[in-house]
Amino acid sequence: MKKFLRTFILISTMLLLILFSSCGKDNTETTNEDTKTTSKAELKVSDFFPFLENTHMVYNGYGNEYAPFETYVEYIKGSIMQVRNINAGTISAVVYKIENGELKRLLSMGEVYYRYDFTSFSDNNEEILLKEPIKKGTSWTLKNNDKRSITSIDKSITTPAGTYNTIEVTTEGTYSTTMDYYAKDIGLVKRVFQSKEVEGEIVSELEKIEKDVPYKESINIYFPDFDKDKLAYVNTKLEYYTNQDAKDVIETAMKNIPEGSGLSKVISDNTKILNIKLDDENEKVVVDFSSNLITEMNAGTTLESMILQSITNTFGGYFQRQKVEITIEGNPYSSGHILMQAGECFTVNTENCYEYK
């Protein structure tokens, strides 16, 4: 009897161990599968279009002179990013927004050859570039009735910058088909445009990515040359990192007079540029200064006029406007010599100017 009981207990114990072991194995497999499913479900638009500050991306291309292009990240403000897009034809400001599982292009404005914050702007051509859930078959219709959809989530794409596992987004239009390929943690790595009427493809593909680099450009900064009764301009190199405003970078440049030049200061060391606003309706740029511009100017009527003309030429030239309204802490410019009315502007005039080298 005792032998029987020992045998029964031993067999029962072995069965229980097998049962618990099997249960543990099943739980592990279920967890792994659940993790895999959850991992796919958690893919976000932002995974394939990350907002990366101070990033320069270069794309080579063929099939069209505008296929090669490059981008710089100008502003990142929460869910919005502004990019400078440069191709052979123009420089554009492009604004993107990620919201409610969608990547939208809010604005694409060409002929923007200056630094300006457009993150609060949008146009009538807003469109959804990418949409969750990130899985094959997700589709949507654009305003022009083109059909856009995710046609693959594991497409291997090779570019000069490397080989990437991408999602493929296909846009079917009446006259063309476009495939955009996005790589996780990088963004767009390739675009293929195919016309339904003309043979051949237009291809843009990632060539290189540079991190922590500024966008560089030149600006003509004007200074009074009082002795010659002329204005002199200095071609000055500017550098912009992500989220740096033109007002801050230009302000610094305006305070740097070439040593030994004999040129007069335009703004004092304490003067601040408080705001720059483009007024397209009135075709002007409004530049708002701190009161130090007047209180620390220390100039007679002639020199003051030359200073104001220098400011006008600098900002009008850079922002491609003929009219410049100069305000002091939000109010019309007013000094002991010159009084401006609300909305009144100075006009760009470069006739009596020369380049200082």
Buried (B, 14 or more C-beta within 10 A) or exposed (E): EEEEEEEEEEEEEEEEEEEEEEEEEEEEEEEEEEEEEEEEEEBBBBBBBBBBBBBBBBBBBEBBEEBBBBBBBBBBBEEBBBBBBBBEEEBBBBBBBBEEBBBBBBBBBEEBEBBBBBBEEBEEEBBBBBBBBBEBEBBBEBEEEBEBBBBBBEBEBEBEBEEBEBBBBBBBBEEBBBBBBBBBEBBBBBBBBBBEEEEEBBBBBBBBBEEEEBBEBEBBBBBBBBEEEEBBBBEBEBEBBBBBBBBEBBBEBBBEBBEEEEBBBBBBEEBBBBBBEBBEEEEBBBBBBBEBBBEBBEBEEEBBBBBBBBBBBBBBBBBBBBBBBBBBEEEBBEBEBBEBEEEEBBEBEBEEBEEBE
